[in-house]
Amino acid sequence: MNHKNYMYVWGLGALFALSSCSSELDIPEAPVYNRERSLTVTLNQEFQTIDGFGASDAWRCQMVGRYWPEEKKNAIADWLFSHEFDENGNPKGIGLSMWRFYIGSGSMEQGAESGIADEWRRAECFQSADGTYDWEKQAGQRWFLRAARDRGVGRFLAFSLSAPVHMSLNGKGFSTPEQRMNIQEGKMPAYADFLVDCIENLQKKEGVTFNYLSPVNEPQWDWSSGSQEGTPVTNEEMHQFVTLLSERLSQRGLSTTIALGEAGSINYLYQDVNAENRDNQIEAFWNPSSSLSIASLPNVEKVMTGHSYWSVWPLEDMISHRRNLSTKIGTYSGLKYWQTEYCPMESPGTSEVPNGDGNVRDLGMQTALYVARIIHHDLTYANASSWQWWTALTRANYKDGLIYLDDGNSEGGQSAGYCKEDGYARDSKLMWAFGNYSFFVRPGMKRVAVTTDSSDPLNEAKDVMISAYKDEAAGKLVIVAVNIGKVNREYHLNTDCKLKNQTLVPYVTSENSNLAKGTEMPVNELSIPARSVVTFVGEIE
């Protein structure tokens, strides 16, 4: 079943239209157990504190923010960042609470000589080879940075994929096929200065505070294909670079903390994968007896970050990977885990995602449910304190965006077309399903215990998955349910708190609704429609 929402804008006016088409895709049969189900939420049993839900501006925001008409840009920004309700009580957007800003390496200025064929995957650099800065660069990304700030996004993360091209070994933003950082001998201190300069000046110029800096990305890959900027990094190089960044951030009195990891797959965080010295990173960086420990450095966030790629199928492996990660993280008191990048790339088969992998965009519920299941397991099994999508905007015929861009001339938007200066933006069910978490589960909230009639995690992964969160300051209980099956489910809620009117308000994302506010439901009659994501919100008395 595909359900597509299109945003069309002609001239100075905007028109939002909704259309749908259906083609049933097979999904695993939901297990059958108690028809009258019990759901228990125990507020006094707490787990992780939420740090936020986010997405990145790479790489398409540079084009849209710089060239597209203001009305269209603002409509896109509302979808991503708005935390307001419309006149009917429906969320206007998905209310992201964290925004990732990419500090580019200069492949855009190199043009075709960069070796990166697609200009939409190149990036500008604030610094020239002579060391001077041009703070007017990355104008499109800075537009979205301000748009996020103005709509109340409270947390910002700056990230880097590679050193500026004038500092790299090969003069490119991507690496040679070597297992080392693509940077000239002795240039690592200059790279550290560059990143800290960027943070300091962007904060002054754009009026945002960068809470976090992520200095490496997927250091396990060799990044020699030329498809984008990137570099491998060994654990020793990561330690050296973090030490330099920590010193500089501290010396300048900046509050930004370093969030280290961005592992290409989460098993690199908790186990020995190969002999390349780019794995078992929790032990390497957080064991006090390790020569690479960063635990005592200033301006370092006590977190390991990783990507959920290649760890979500089959379902048994998805669960075991996250249990193993949680066990290793729990070895070090106070250490958190963030899932900081994902979009579908695996090949579980057509019963799970259309076309069987990341290829071909899907704006409907099938991919939305597939991703919602991953979010649930990252939050409940890996205890992720933050969950971040890869790229907010995409023009590719791939499942890598929350919002899809094209020229509007291709049926269903299946081909990106030429849309650099202008185009159509299409929201997705995936975006709205993500909003079932991001809009309602806010920074500072705590995940609390949930028990149901099912004791089999594999059954739940094929049926209904439920997590719950409390906001003590606001007196709110938030329950998020993902029903991946074909059967409507009913639950009776038990809690160790008293809810106002003993009711909850549902917000439903399904084939026919986008975070739509429903009628208040009594706690003993909670309904979760088939193939939907539902957020229930209640007031604690």
Kinemage of the C-alpha trace (Angstrom):
@kinemage 1
@onewidth
@group {chain A} dominant
@subgroup {mainchain}
@vectorlist {calphas} color= white
{ca met a 1} P 0.000 0.000 0.000
{ca asn a 2} L 1.486 3.315 -1.054
{ca his a 3} L 0.127 6.598 0.206
{ca lys a 4} L 1.750 9.740 -1.108
{ca asn a 5} L 1.350 13.329 0.015
{ca tyr a 6} L 2.472 16.013 -2.371
{ca met a 7} L 3.349 19.633 -1.770
{ca tyr a 8} L 2.923 21.752 -4.898
{ca val a 9} L 3.761 25.447 -5.070
{ca trp a 10} L 3.102 27.660 -8.087
{ca gly a 11} L 4.150 31.306 -8.172
{ca leu a 12} L 3.478 32.921 -4.803
{ca gly a 13} L 0.737 30.537 -3.723
{ca ala a 14} L 0.901 27.129 -2.092
{ca leu a 15} L -1.420 24.209 -2.596
{ca phe a 16} L -1.261 20.991 -0.592
{ca ala a 17} L -2.931 17.982 -2.159
{ca leu a 18} L -3.332 14.402 -1.069
{ca ser a 19} L -3.487 11.381 -3.290
{ca ser a 20} L -3.150 7.667 -2.746
{ca cys a 21} L -2.898 4.389 -4.528
{ca ser a 22} L -2.750 0.885 -3.141
{ca ser a 23} L -0.985 -2.345 -3.917
{ca glu a 24} L -0.993 -4.773 -1.009
{ca leu a 25} L 2.412 -6.105 -0.019
{ca asp a 26} L 2.794 -9.288 1.958
{ca ile a 27} L 4.011 -8.946 5.526
{ca pro a 28} L 4.569 -11.644 8.138
{ca glu a 29} L 1.353 -12.880 9.710
{ca ala a 30} L 0.855 -11.389 13.161
{ca pro a 31} L 0.873 -13.951 15.946
{ca val a 32} L -2.439 -14.553 17.669
{ca tyr a 33} L -2.525 -14.341 21.428
{ca asn a 34} L -5.003 -12.879 23.921
{ca arg a 35} L -7.678 -10.891 22.118
{ca glu a 36} L -8.291 -8.776 25.218
{ca arg a 37} L -4.820 -7.556 25.965
{ca ser a 38} L -3.348 -5.999 29.059
{ca leu a 39} L -0.772 -3.208 28.982
{ca thr a 40} L 1.039 -2.167 32.158
{ca val a 41} L 3.111 1.007 32.370
{ca thr a 42} L 5.206 1.423 35.528
{ca leu a 43} L 6.310 5.026 35.885
{ca asn a 44} L 8.472 4.282 38.900
{ca gln a 45} L 10.666 1.939 36.865
{ca glu a 46} L 12.862 4.271 34.813
{ca phe a 47} L 15.377 3.699 32.031
{ca gln a 48} L 17.259 6.220 29.853
{ca thr a 49} L 16.677 9.976 29.705
{ca ile a 50} L 15.890 11.168 26.184
{ca asp a 51} L 18.354 13.607 24.577
{ca gly a 52} L 16.396 14.218 21.369
{ca phe a 53} L 15.319 13.078 17.926
{ca gly a 54} L 17.032 14.554 14.879
{ca ala a 55} L 18.084 14.468 11.244
{ca ser a 56} L 20.889 15.979 9.165
{ca asp a 57} L 21.097 18.686 6.499
{ca ala a 58} L 23.449 16.667 4.262
{ca trp a 59} L 23.546 17.297 1.451
{ca arg a 60} L 20.385 18.588 -0.129
{ca cys a 61} L 19.639 21.468 2.238
{ca gln a 62} L 22.482 23.385 0.591
{ca met a 63} L 20.496 23.580 -2.672
{ca val a 64} L 16.992 24.012 -1.275
{ca gly a 65} L 18.042 26.560 1.342
{ca arg a 66} L 20.002 28.620 -1.162
{ca tyr a 67} L 17.840 28.525 -4.281
{ca trp a 68} L 14.239 27.515 -3.592
{ca pro a 69} L 11.449 30.084 -3.053
{ca glu a 70} L 10.958 31.223 0.532
{ca glu a 71} L 7.417 29.878 0.729
{ca lys a 72} L 8.506 26.378 -0.182
{ca lys a 73} L 11.506 26.446 2.133
{ca asn a 74} L 9.335 27.552 5.032
{ca ala a 75} L 6.793 24.821 4.334
{ca ile a 76} L 9.585 22.225 4.419
{ca ala a 77} L 11.004 23.723 7.620
{ca asp a 78} L 7.546 23.568 9.230
{ca trp a 79} L 7.269 19.886 8.391
{ca leu a 80} L 10.649 19.188 9.994
{ca phe a 81} L 10.766 21.543 12.954
{ca ser a 82} L 7.330 22.847 13.925
{ca his a 83} L 6.125 21.871 17.374
{ca glu a 84} L 2.800 23.624 16.941
{ca phe a 85} L -0.718 22.255 16.437
{ca asp a 86} L -3.177 23.337 13.766
{ca glu a 87} L -6.750 24.486 14.441
{ca asn a 88} L -7.904 20.855 14.627
{ca gly a 89} L -5.271 19.848 17.148
{ca asn a 90} L -3.067 18.018 14.632
{ca pro a 91} L 0.718 18.561 14.699
{ca lys a 92} L 1.889 20.844 11.884
{ca gly a 93} L 5.197 19.009 11.628
{ca ile a 94} L 7.288 16.394 13.384
{ca gly a 95} L 8.988 18.751 15.858
{ca leu a 96} L 12.588 17.559 15.581
{ca ser a 97} L 14.468 18.424 18.764
{ca met a 98} L 17.986 18.031 17.329
{ca trp a 99} L 19.461 19.228 14.016
{ca arg a 100} L 22.724 17.999 12.510
{ca phe a 101} L 24.745 20.615 10.575
{ca tyr a 102} L 27.383 19.325 8.160
{ca ile a 103} L 30.709 21.197 8.075
{ca gly a 104} L 31.879 20.576 4.507
{ca ser a 105} L 35.340 19.802 3.165
{ca gly a 106} L 35.412 21.779 -0.104
{ca ser a 107} L 34.453 19.336 -2.840
{ca met a 108} L 31.840 21.813 -4.119
{ca glu a 109} L 34.480 24.426 -4.936
{ca gln a 110} L 36.485 21.770 -6.807
{ca gly a 111} L 33.522 20.971 -9.050
{ca ala a 112} L 34.071 18.004 -11.377
{ca glu a 113} L 37.715 17.873 -10.268
{ca ser a 114} L 36.485 16.765 -6.860
{ca gly a 115} L 35.915 13.258 -8.202
{ca ile a 116} L 32.381 13.328 -6.767
{ca ala a 117} L 30.112 13.170 -9.799
{ca asp a 118} L 26.848 14.338 -8.204
{ca glu a 119} L 27.058 17.996 -7.190
{ca trp a 120} L 24.243 17.391 -4.701
{ca arg a 121} L 26.699 15.220 -2.740
{ca arg a 122} L 29.529 17.753 -2.731
{ca ala a 123} L 29.937 20.364 0.003
{ca glu a 124} L 31.435 23.828 0.382
{ca cys a 125} L 34.186 24.618 2.883
{ca phe a 126} L 34.356 27.748 5.015
{ca gln a 127} L 38.160 27.794 4.794
{ca ser a 128} L 40.333 28.382 1.736
{ca ala a 129} L 43.752 26.837 1.159
{ca asp a 130} L 45.463 30.044 2.365
{ca gly a 131} L 43.741 29.675 5.753
{ca thr a 132} L 41.258 32.530 5.319
{ca tyr a 133} L 37.565 32.061 6.049
{ca asp a 134} L 34.445 33.001 4.139
{ca trp a 135} L 31.508 32.758 6.558
{ca glu a 136} L 29.020 33.344 3.727
{ca lys a 137} L 29.664 29.802 2.494
{ca gln a 138} L 27.135 26.990 3.062
{ca ala a 139} L 24.352 29.569 2.742
{ca gly a 140} L 21.602 27.007 2.116
{ca gln a 141} L 22.518 24.978 5.166
{ca arg a 142} L 22.722 28.110 7.274
{ca trp a 143} L 19.186 29.012 6.149
{ca phe a 144} L 17.891 25.726 7.579
{ca leu a 145} L 20.013 26.215 10.699
{ca arg a 146} L 18.207 29.491 11.356
{ca ala a 147} L 14.851 27.955 10.444
{ca ala a 148} L 15.410 25.242 13.050
{ca arg a 149} L 16.444 27.845 15.623
{ca asp a 150} L 13.391 30.012 14.918
{ca arg a 151} L 11.005 27.061 15.276
{ca gly a 152} L 12.332 26.111 18.675
{ca val a 153} L 14.777 23.297 17.974
{ca gly a 154} L 16.827 23.251 21.140
{ca arg a 155} L 19.844 21.091 20.339
{ca phe a 156} L 22.362 21.326 17.505
{ca leu a 157} L 25.137 18.974 16.433
{ca ala a 158} L 27.935 19.876 14.027
{ca phe a 159} L 29.538 16.986 12.190
{ca ser a 160} L 32.470 16.434 9.861
{ca leu a 161} L 33.141 13.675 7.326
{ca ser a 162} L 36.653 14.626 6.237
{ca ala a 163} L 39.368 17.242 6.638
{ca pro a 164} L 39.241 20.188 4.205
{ca val a 165} L 40.562 19.133 0.804
{ca his a 166} L 43.621 21.373 1.133
{ca met a 167} L 44.642 19.362 4.212
{ca ser a 168} L 43.983 15.886 2.818
{ca leu a 169} L 46.607 13.459 1.526
{ca asn a 170} L 45.138 13.218 -1.966
{ca gly a 171} L 43.642 16.704 -2.266
{ca lys a 172} L 40.138 15.185 -2.275
{ca gly a 173} L 37.256 15.020 0.183
{ca phe a 174} L 37.242 11.228 -0.083
{ca ser a 175} L 40.045 8.870 0.780
{ca thr a 176} L 42.605 6.725 -0.948
{ca pro a 177} L 42.054 2.997 -0.293
{ca glu a 178} L 44.131 2.988 2.889
{ca gln a 179} L 43.211 2.170 6.468
{ca arg a 180} L 44.193 5.546 7.853
{ca met a 181} L 42.889 9.095 8.138
{ca asn a 182} L 43.048 11.065 4.883
{ca ile a 183} L 45.094 13.955 6.226
{ca gln a 184} L 48.583 15.269 5.566
{ca glu a 185} L 51.314 14.666 8.127
{ca gly a 186} L 51.171 17.327 10.856
{ca lys a 187} L 47.829 18.780 9.706
{ca met a 188} L 45.603 17.249 12.398
{ca pro a 189} L 46.009 20.282 14.749
{ca ala a 190} L 44.970 22.583 11.870
{ca tyr a 191} L 41.920 20.382 11.217
{ca ala a 192} L 40.976 20.650 14.892
{ca asp a 193} L 41.394 24.448 14.751
{ca phe a 194} L 39.204 24.557 11.642
{ca leu a 195} L 36.297 22.704 13.258
{ca val a 196} L 36.426 24.785 16.435
{ca asp a 197} L 36.655 28.006 14.382
{ca cys a 198} L 33.553 26.937 12.467
{ca ile a 199} L 31.576 26.211 15.620
{ca glu a 200} L 32.602 29.450 17.303
{ca asn a 201} L 31.832 31.665 14.323
{ca leu a 202} L 28.574 29.947 13.354
{ca gln a 203} L 27.339 30.386 16.897
{ca lys a 204} L 28.102 34.113 16.759
{ca lys a 205} L 26.772 34.621 13.242
{ca glu a 206} L 23.662 32.450 13.322
{ca gly a 207} L 22.659 32.724 16.970
{ca val a 208} L 22.716 29.011 17.729
{ca thr a 209} L 24.634 27.015 20.295
{ca phe a 210} L 26.222 23.840 19.032
{ca asn a 211} L 25.704 21.445 21.891
{ca tyr a 212} L 27.702 18.680 20.242
{ca leu a 213} L 30.499 18.077 17.740
{ca ser a 214} L 30.816 14.736 15.949
{ca pro a 215} L 34.324 14.747 14.406
{ca val a 216} L 34.375 11.384 12.558
{ca asn a 217} L 31.868 9.391 10.539
{ca glu a 218} L 31.799 5.635 9.945
{ca pro a 219} L 35.565 5.320 10.456
{ca gln a 220} L 35.422 1.602 9.599
{ca trp a 221} L 34.804 2.161 5.848
{ca asp a 222} L 37.614 3.085 3.448
{ca trp a 223} L 35.682 5.851 1.630
{ca ser a 224} L 37.614 5.501 -1.613
{ca ser a 225} L 34.685 5.205 -4.041
{ca gly a 226} L 34.274 8.958 -4.548
{ca ser a 227} L 30.530 8.893 -3.955
{ca gln a 228} L 30.804 11.480 -1.157
{ca glu a 229} L 33.225 13.077 1.298
{ca gly a 230} L 34.583 10.677 3.923
{ca thr a 231} L 37.663 9.097 5.464
{ca pro a 232} L 38.603 6.012 7.482
{ca val a 233} L 40.022 6.665 10.948
{ca thr a 234} L 41.820 4.284 13.309
{ca asn a 235} L 41.108 4.225 17.038
{ca glu a 236} L 44.528 5.802 17.709
{ca glu a 237} L 43.788 8.622 15.246
{ca met a 238} L 40.377 9.174 16.805
{ca his a 239} L 41.952 9.454 20.244
{ca gln a 240} L 44.587 11.894 18.974
{ca phe a 241} L 41.981 14.028 17.208
{ca val a 242} L 39.551 14.097 20.148
{ca thr a 243} L 42.372 15.119 22.464
{ca leu a 244} L 43.189 18.092 20.199
{ca leu a 245} L 39.548 19.113 19.869
{ca ser a 246} L 38.956 18.778 23.604
{ca glu a 247} L 41.876 21.081 24.384
{ca arg a 248} L 40.746 23.740 21.932
{ca leu a 249} L 37.085 23.720 22.954
{ca ser a 250} L 38.092 24.024 26.585
{ca gln a 251} L 40.661 26.778 25.966
{ca arg a 252} L 38.085 28.894 24.111
{ca gly a 253} L 35.471 28.451 26.801
{ca leu a 254} L 32.988 26.773 24.452
{ca ser a 255} L 30.306 24.531 25.929
{ca thr a 256} L 30.244 22.190 22.904
{ca thr a 257} L 30.961 18.575 23.806
{ca ile a 258} L 32.416 15.898 21.516
{ca ala a 259} L 30.124 12.980 20.662
{ca leu a 260} L 32.378 10.202 19.426
{ca gly a 261} L 31.692 7.091 17.381
{ca glu a 262} L 29.314 7.195 14.414
{ca ala a 263} L 30.236 3.525 13.906
{ca gly a 264} L 29.180 2.182 10.520
{ca ser a 265} L 27.425 -0.697 12.293
{ca ile a 266} L 26.828 -1.084 16.016
{ca asn a 267} L 28.854 -4.283 16.428
{ca tyr a 268} L 32.002 -2.180 15.891
{ca leu a 269} L 31.177 -0.522 19.200
{ca tyr a 270} L 31.060 -3.607 21.392
{ca gln a 271} L 33.183 -6.362 19.823
{ca asp a 272} L 36.343 -7.173 17.882
{ca val a 273} L 35.260 -7.354 14.237
{ca asn a 274} L 38.568 -7.442 12.355
{ca ala a 275} L 42.215 -6.563 12.786
{ca glu a 276} L 42.007 -2.989 11.514
{ca asn a 277} L 41.970 -1.271 14.933
{ca arg a 278} L 38.664 0.448 14.279
{ca asp a 279} L 36.401 -1.689 16.481
{ca asn a 280} L 35.599 -2.553 20.130
{ca gln a 281} L 35.363 1.199 20.589
{ca ile a 282} L 33.446 1.307 23.871
{ca glu a 283} L 36.301 -0.577 25.524
{ca ala a 284} L 38.969 1.465 23.726
{ca phe a 285} L 37.600 4.898 24.588
{ca trp a 286} L 35.808 4.426 27.911
{ca asn a 287} L 37.810 1.842 29.845
{ca pro a 288} L 39.907 3.982 32.254
{ca ser a 289} L 42.826 1.571 31.891
{ca ser a 290} L 42.878 1.901 28.082
{ca ser a 291} L 45.689 3.969 26.583
{ca leu a 292} L 43.037 5.518 24.316
{ca ser a 293} L 40.589 6.454 27.057
{ca ile a 294} L 38.842 9.814 26.598
{ca ala a 295} L 36.888 9.574 29.868
{ca ser a 296} L 38.907 12.250 31.677
{ca leu a 297} L 39.095 14.782 28.821
{ca pro a 298} L 37.142 18.058 29.064
{ca asn a 299} L 34.325 18.849 26.620
{ca val a 300} L 33.608 15.197 25.877
{ca glu a 301} L 30.036 13.915 26.035
{ca lys a 302} L 29.752 10.627 27.899
{ca val a 303} L 28.219 8.866 24.917
{ca met a 304} L 29.044 6.392 22.168
{ca thr a 305} L 27.308 6.938 18.863
{ca gly a 306} L 26.579 4.353 16.195
{ca his a 307} L 24.513 3.612 13.106
{ca ser a 308} L 21.858 0.910 12.850
{ca tyr a 309} L 22.883 -0.162 9.344
{ca trp a 310} L 23.456 -3.879 8.766
{ca ser a 311} L 22.061 -4.843 12.188
{ca val a 312} L 18.289 -4.975 11.734
{ca trp a 313} L 17.670 -8.222 9.856
{ca pro a 314} L 16.857 -10.977 10.580
{ca leu a 315} L 14.779 -9.976 13.596
{ca glu a 316} L 16.661 -12.320 15.926
{ca asp a 317} L 19.893 -10.520 15.079
{ca met a 318} L 18.307 -7.094 15.510
{ca ile a 319} L 17.404 -8.021 19.085
{ca ser a 320} L 20.696 -9.737 19.961
{ca his a 321} L 22.860 -6.908 18.586
{ca arg a 322} L 21.042 -4.392 20.753
{ca arg a 323} L 21.125 -6.532 23.849
{ca asn a 324} L 24.872 -7.022 23.420
{ca leu a 325} L 25.393 -3.300 22.900
{ca ser a 326} L 23.340 -2.412 25.975
{ca thr a 327} L 25.281 -4.881 28.095
{ca lys a 328} L 28.623 -3.394 27.021
{ca ile a 329} L 27.424 0.208 27.459
{ca gly a 330} L 26.158 -0.678 30.937
{ca thr a 331} L 29.676 -1.745 31.943
{ca tyr a 332} L 30.582 1.934 32.318
{ca ser a 333} L 28.433 3.950 34.708
{ca gly a 334} L 26.711 6.922 33.113
{ca leu a 335} L 27.735 6.067 29.543
{ca lys a 336} L 24.932 6.633 27.007
{ca tyr a 337} L 24.244 5.360 23.519
{ca trp a 338} L 22.925 7.424 20.586
{ca gln a 339} L 21.736 5.984 17.280
{ca thr a 340} L 22.877 8.775 14.966
{ca glu a 341} L 22.220 7.620 11.399
{ca tyr a 342} L 19.926 5.250 9.571
{ca cys a 343} L 18.034 4.703 6.337
{ca pro a 344} L 17.094 1.301 4.845
{ca met a 345} L 19.907 -0.393 2.959
{ca glu a 346} L 19.519 -4.058 3.935
{ca ser a 347} L 17.741 -6.651 1.800
{ca pro a 348} L 15.214 -8.434 4.023
{ca gly a 349} L 12.887 -9.135 1.106
{ca thr a 350} L 9.804 -7.606 -0.471
{ca ser a 351} L 7.628 -8.693 2.435
{ca glu a 352} L 9.344 -6.080 4.586
{ca val a 353} L 10.307 -3.152 2.334
{ca pro a 354} L 9.286 -2.433 -1.272
{ca asn a 355} L 11.941 -3.557 -3.757
{ca gly a 356} L 13.619 -5.482 -0.955
{ca asp a 357} L 16.192 -2.832 0.020
{ca gly a 358} L 16.907 0.909 -0.014
{ca asn a 359} L 16.414 1.279 -3.751
{ca val a 360} L 13.329 3.138 -5.054
{ca arg a 361} L 11.667 5.743 -2.884
{ca asp a 362} L 8.611 4.669 -0.910
{ca leu a 363} L 6.387 7.342 0.563
{ca gly a 364} L 3.925 4.843 2.044
{ca met a 365} L 3.408 2.900 5.261
{ca gln a 366} L 5.471 -0.165 4.403
{ca thr a 367} L 8.834 1.545 4.836
{ca ala a 368} L 7.455 3.708 7.657
{ca leu a 369} L 6.536 0.632 9.690
{ca tyr a 370} L 9.857 -1.044 8.923
{ca val a 371} L 11.743 1.961 10.306
{ca ala a 372} L 9.387 2.453 13.262
{ca arg a 373} L 10.186 -1.098 14.365
{ca ile a 374} L 13.905 -0.254 14.308
{ca ile a 375} L 13.354 2.932 16.318
{ca his a 376} L 11.402 0.939 18.908
{ca his a 377} L 14.150 -1.646 19.298
{ca asp a 378} L 16.928 0.950 19.433
{ca leu a 379} L 15.072 2.719 22.231
{ca thr a 380} L 13.962 -0.326 24.217
{ca tyr a 381} L 16.770 -2.862 23.703
{ca ala a 382} L 19.807 -0.642 23.077
{ca asn a 383} L 18.447 2.064 25.415
{ca ala a 384} L 19.309 4.774 22.898
{ca ser a 385} L 18.989 8.236 24.433
{ca ser a 386} L 18.796 9.829 20.992
{ca trp a 387} L 17.636 8.589 17.598
{ca gln a 388} L 18.687 10.448 14.457
{ca trp a 389} L 17.709 9.887 10.842
{ca trp a 390} L 20.295 10.246 8.086
{ca thr a 391} L 19.263 12.969 5.645
{ca ala a 392} L 16.149 15.096 6.067
{ca leu a 393} L 15.794 15.832 2.334
{ca thr a 394} L 16.579 13.659 -0.663
{ca arg a 395} L 16.223 13.871 -4.430
{ca ala a 396} L 17.404 10.304 -4.958
{ca asn a 397} L 15.258 7.363 -5.998
{ca tyr a 398} L 16.152 5.775 -2.672
{ca lys a 399} L 14.663 5.371 0.810
{ca asp a 400} L 17.033 7.842 2.450
{ca gly a 401} L 14.867 10.899 3.118
{ca leu a 402} L 12.050 12.149 5.294
{ca ile a 403} L 11.046 14.591 2.547
{ca tyr a 404} L 11.474 13.840 -1.168
{ca leu a 405} L 12.394 16.388 -3.830
{ca asp a 406} L 11.803 16.231 -7.576
{ca asp a 407} L 10.766 18.321 -10.560
{ca gly a 408} L 7.193 17.054 -10.471
{ca asn a 409} L 7.292 15.773 -14.042
{ca ser a 410} L 7.687 12.094 -13.200
{ca glu a 411} L 4.681 10.016 -12.235
{ca gly a 412} L 4.693 9.521 -8.487
{ca gly a 413} L 7.957 11.404 -8.159
{ca gln a 414} L 9.957 8.235 -8.761
{ca ser a 415} L 12.648 10.171 -10.608
{ca ala a 416} L 14.328 13.143 -9.008
{ca gly a 417} L 14.476 15.283 -12.125
{ca tyr a 418} L 16.200 18.670 -12.123
{ca cys a 419} L 15.151 20.608 -9.024
{ca lys a 420} L 18.185 22.637 -7.974
{ca glu a 421} L 16.544 26.062 -8.270
{ca asp a 422} L 12.971 24.936 -7.631
{ca gly a 423} L 10.836 21.837 -7.437
{ca tyr a 424} L 8.250 19.824 -5.534
{ca ala a 425} L 8.635 18.569 -1.972
{ca arg a 426} L 6.758 15.439 -0.957
{ca asp a 427} L 6.284 14.346 2.631
{ca ser a 428} L 6.370 10.656 3.497
{ca lys a 429} L 4.609 8.343 5.911
{ca leu a 430} L 8.074 7.623 7.276
{ca met a 431} L 8.431 11.278 8.254
{ca trp a 432} L 5.095 11.294 10.071
{ca ala a 433} L 5.757 7.941 11.767
{ca phe a 434} L 9.079 9.344 12.988
{ca gly a 435} L 7.024 12.251 14.293
{ca asn a 436} L 5.068 9.889 16.513
{ca tyr a 437} L 8.316 9.805 18.507
{ca ser a 438} L 10.005 13.139 17.785
{ca phe a 439} L 6.982 15.392 18.300
{ca phe a 440} L 5.880 13.892 21.611
{ca val a 441} L 8.961 12.320 23.218
{ca arg a 442} L 10.921 15.392 24.175
{ca pro a 443} L 14.421 15.926 25.601
{ca gly a 444} L 14.506 15.302 29.327
{ca met a 445} L 11.702 12.743 29.309
{ca lys a 446} L 12.437 9.309 30.770
{ca arg a 447} L 11.558 5.985 29.261
{ca val a 448} L 9.588 3.848 31.716
{ca ala a 449} L 8.741 0.167 31.952
{ca val a 450} L 6.116 -1.474 29.747
{ca thr a 451} L 4.840 -5.034 30.076
{ca thr a 452} L 2.229 -6.755 27.919
{ca asp a 453} L 0.673 -10.206 27.588
{ca ser a 454} L 3.448 -11.246 25.214
{ca ser a 455} L 6.734 -12.458 26.623
{ca asp a 456} L 8.243 -13.263 23.230
{ca pro a 457} L 10.175 -10.354 21.654
{ca leu a 458} L 10.022 -11.967 18.213
{ca asn a 459} L 6.235 -12.108 18.380
{ca glu a 460} L 6.116 -8.450 19.348
{ca ala a 461} L 8.420 -7.525 16.465
{ca lys a 462} L 5.878 -9.039 14.053
{ca asp a 463} L 2.844 -7.581 15.796
{ca val a 464} L 2.607 -4.676 18.276
{ca met a 465} L 5.563 -2.957 19.939
{ca ile a 466} L 4.936 -0.478 22.759
{ca ser a 467} L 7.185 1.916 24.659
{ca ala a 468} L 6.318 4.603 27.232
{ca tyr a 469} L 7.825 7.874 28.457
{ca lys a 470} L 7.095 10.306 31.258
{ca asp a 471} L 7.559 14.034 31.554
{ca glu a 472} L 7.559 14.709 35.285
{ca ala a 473} L 7.807 18.500 34.935
{ca ala a 474} L 4.830 18.740 32.569
{ca gly a 475} L 2.902 15.878 34.166
{ca lys a 476} L 2.574 13.884 30.941
{ca leu a 477} L 2.565 10.228 30.004
{ca val a 478} L 3.398 9.351 26.383
{ca ile a 479} L 2.912 5.843 24.975
{ca val a 480} L 4.053 4.976 21.433
{ca ala a 481} L 2.645 1.844 19.791
{ca val a 482} L 3.782 0.382 16.468
{ca asn a 483} L 1.301 -2.107 14.979
{ca ile a 484} L 3.120 -3.733 12.087
{ca gly a 485} L 0.449 -6.393 11.611
{ca lys a 486} L -2.790 -6.606 9.654
{ca val a 487} L -5.055 -6.860 12.716
{ca asn a 488} L -6.464 -4.051 14.876
{ca arg a 489} L -5.454 -4.508 18.525
{ca glu a 490} L -7.218 -3.464 21.735
{ca tyr a 491} L -5.525 -2.923 25.100
{ca his a 492} L -6.496 -2.286 28.704
{ca leu a 493} L -3.982 0.034 30.383
{ca asn a 494} L -2.821 -0.332 33.979
{ca thr a 495} L -0.481 2.254 35.504
{ca asp a 496} L 0.961 3.210 38.876
{ca cys a 497} L -0.318 6.769 38.400
{ca lys a 498} L -3.689 8.455 38.045
{ca leu a 499} L -4.510 9.928 34.658
{ca lys a 500} L -6.845 12.858 34.193
{ca asn a 501} L -10.315 11.556 33.279
{ca gln a 502} L -8.692 8.128 32.944
{ca thr a 503} L -8.292 8.836 29.238
{ca leu a 504} L -5.544 9.194 26.639
{ca val a 505} L -5.544 11.187 23.394
{ca pro a 506} L -4.340 9.218 20.337
{ca tyr a 507} L -2.363 10.656 17.405
{ca val a 508} L -2.369 8.246 14.480
{ca thr a 509} L -0.122 7.785 11.450
{ca ser a 510} L -1.603 5.285 8.998
{ca glu a 511} L -2.516 4.933 5.335
{ca asn a 512} L -5.158 7.626 5.824
{ca ser a 513} L -3.718 9.947 8.472
{ca asn a 514} L -0.570 11.862 9.404
{ca leu a 515} L -0.198 12.273 13.166
{ca ala a 516} L -3.944 12.925 13.200
{ca lys a 517} L -5.514 13.683 16.565
{ca gly a 518} L -8.231 11.211 17.486
{ca thr a 519} L -10.984 11.110 20.069
{ca glu a 520} L -10.024 10.592 23.699
{ca met a 521} L -9.980 6.920 24.652
{ca pro a 522} L -10.690 5.391 28.064
{ca val a 523} L -7.614 3.620 29.418
{ca asn a 524} L -9.431 0.294 29.299
{ca glu a 525} L -10.318 0.700 25.603
{ca leu a 526} L -7.125 1.679 23.806
{ca ser a 527} L -7.326 0.873 20.106
{ca ile a 528} L -4.289 0.468 17.842
{ca pro a 529} L -5.285 0.162 14.167
{ca ala a 530} L -3.558 -2.332 11.900
{ca arg a 531} L -0.486 -1.025 10.058
{ca ser a 532} L -0.236 2.151 12.084
{ca val a 533} L 1.893 4.050 14.572
{ca val a 534} L -0.091 5.590 17.427
{ca thr a 535} L 1.058 7.970 20.157
{ca phe a 536} L -1.171 8.177 23.223
{ca val a 537} L -0.826 11.274 25.397
{ca gly a 538} L -2.237 11.587 28.894
{ca glu a 539} L -2.092 14.045 31.777
{ca ile a 540} L -0.835 12.750 35.112
{ca glu a 541} L -2.770 14.069 38.117
